[in-house]
Amino acid sequence: MKPADAQDLPSVALLGIPLEYGAGARGTLMGPAALRTAGLPQALAGLGYGVTDHGDIAAPDYALTADLQPLAERCRNVAEVAAWTRVIHDRAYEVLQSDGLPIFMGGDHSLSMGSVSAVARRCREQDRDLVVLWVDAHSDFNTPETTPSGNMHGMSVAFLCGDPSLAPLLGGRSFPPVPTSRVHLFGIRSIDAQEREAIHAHGLGCSDMRAIDEFGVSVLMRQFLEGLDPERTHLHVSLDVDFLDPHIAPGVGTTVPGGATYREAHLVMELLHDSGLVGSVDLVELNPFLDERGKSALLMADLASSLLGRSILLRREVGTRRPSLKPNGSNFMGVVG
């Protein structure tokens, strides 16, 4: 039952993706269960959403086929990640054809190769402009040629932007690559050397932690949102646990000091909700094996609730555009390097 004061809200479609082959540390396959245990479905229902839980994707069979063989030397678990990417893409595409706002619960960040490629395919059919906000400590713009670790969760953005060497992962399925001009990295603070050069060369937008420290999340997020066309934009938010400072969210295998604070993270989510542009969401890299009494899972569930409208006071300006806080002539986008 919806609360008496709830506005008419869309439904939410939850899809669990228990994937851990793209990461360096095992345990993210338990992420969807931890988010459910932390009360995410109940929290969203309490906000007035109709919630449909589609359960978890079953682990697919995999094999190192000839099309994947060239990647095997540089990419860890490439056969497994390819099999998962294909089944995630197919299942996510099915979910996207319903009316619910999809939340893809992971699982490591390689799951976005399947989820966002499906979103891109659906946006092409609907003549919408897909914009991806990558909220993460890492840029995940490595390729098989540049990766120092071989972990495929670090190649997701490169795949989504159309890196040809990673195309075999999708097994012949077609999706429109996301233009680099429509990808924005937010909260970045750990980038490999060749990755840094590639970000500059390809022109990805980036608000790194230096920019956040200097100008604050409010100014940067509002500037990003004001650059989007509200009539055409489908905004996909891909939220990695390691965006957060490890003191408040230790349940991740790729901790990097100096992450977002509790209030910074909630403010980002609240501003995204106020924009009215969010059309799909990834919640990734939650590793309950590394967590402390569920604190990271609880925080991710709380952030998802803020992203979908929970606030301290009732606000009715959802979808409105706010006045710009950008000083004349200034560009607050962080410079990587």
Order of alpha helices (4+ residues) and beta strands (2+ residues): beta-alpha-alpha-beta-alpha-beta-alpha-beta-alpha-beta-alpha-beta-alpha-alpha-beta-alpha-beta-alpha
